[in-house]
Amino acid sequence: MIEYLIQSVDGSWFEFEDGTNPFVTTSIPFEDASTDEELAISIEGCRISFSFEDIGVQVVFEGLVDEALAAKVVSEIASNIEVVTGKKAKFLRYA
């Protein structure tokens, strides 16, 4: 399992307007894997879930995935968050 945390550089919360979804990729094919309880996508058979924590957005790769691909996915989603929120984002791997 690979886990990342995406945070705003200034330490504030990300605020997402209704109807915006930065949790997608444009350069990597994905499928929506969300449920009523959880936001998620699937890439190459790996489920990737997103949860909103006090310190940022937790990204969990729930299966086997290449580490370089995981970093690319998180980087692209962090960039999408910057576009949607107008806040600079950073990310770090912690598991």
Phi, psi and omega in degrees: 000135177245135180230141176230162172232129176253125182232159172281144181298325182275001177084359180275170179287149168279134176245121182253128177285153177304139177088354177263142179218094178280358185271054178220166176238148178254334182264352182233124178300137180218165173236145175290127180236021182291153173239181177297333184260343190213139175273128183202157171230169176230131177229125179050041178080001179257124177280133181237114182255154181234132176226145183265112182250167180303327186262359179150199180259119177275133179241120184240123175268108188264056180169186180282129178208145176296136183299323179294321177295318178300315179297321179295317179299311182296320178299316180293319179292321176299319177297319177298319179298319178300317181295316185288322186260339185079007180253140177292135181244153173227158178219154178216145176270135179231000175205000000 
